[in-house]
C-alpha cells in the first residue's frame, strides 16, 4: 500500500490518491468518472525523489471511485523508479 497524490490526465485533469502501486499497474481513489478501457496519463511525485513518474495507463476496473490502472508501454527506467519505492515487490512470488 502506498498513499501518494496522483494526477490523472483523461478528458479532464483529475486529482486523487493511490492505494497501491506495482510494476504492472496501480490502484487509486479518483473522485470522478473515468470509463473502463480509457487510456489516461498518470503522474506521480515519487517519494524522496525529484522525479515525476509519468506513464500511460488503461482503466481496467472501477468500483465507485476505486480504480485499477494497467500501465501501457512502461519503460525499464519507470519500472526501476517503482522498484526503488516498493522494495518488497521483489519478494512477492
Secondary structure as UniProt FT lines:
FT   STRAND          5..9
FT   STRAND          13..21
FT   STRAND          25..30
FT   TURN            36..37
FT   STRAND          39..45
FT   TURN            47..48
FT   STRAND          52..63
FT   TURN            64..65
FT   STRAND          66..72
FT   HELIX           76..85
FT   HELIX           87..91
//
